[in-house]
Amino acid sequence: MKEAAAMPSQLDRVRQQVAAHLDVIGHLFIPGAKLTILVRRPGEPDCDFLMTNDEMSEVAAMVARLSDDAGEEGYRDA
């Protein structure tokens, strides 16, 4: 008897869809651009989502730099 193939989890489906969209978005930038998506639900850290093709230390440095540049508003139109 054959085992049923494991169904992809909801998180796996999200990762696949996000990756497909990041591929499309990536074509808007010069070759070699690094892409990162951050999604958070304030107060629910288990729901945070991060996908990147960059080094985490570089992502953290960019977020820190943009945070410093944005001031109190926390918004920067890049």
VENHU-V950670 format. One record per residue. PSI is psi in whole degrees, 0 to 359 (none if undefined). Layout:
PSI, PSI
//
This chain:
133, 141, 142, 139, 140, 133, 137, 142, 165, 320, 321, 319, 319, 314, 317, 316, 318, 316, 319, 319, 323, 325, 317, 313, 321, 329, 349, 347, 167, 151, 142, 353, 141, 136, 140, 135, 132, 129, 128, 151, 103, 132, 354, 72, 338, 347, 359, 149, 134, 132, 132, 156, 22, 171, 137, 324, 324, 321, 313, 318, 320, 315, 317, 316, 314, 325, 317, 320, 331, 339, 205, 330, 331, 19, 135, 121, 101, none
//
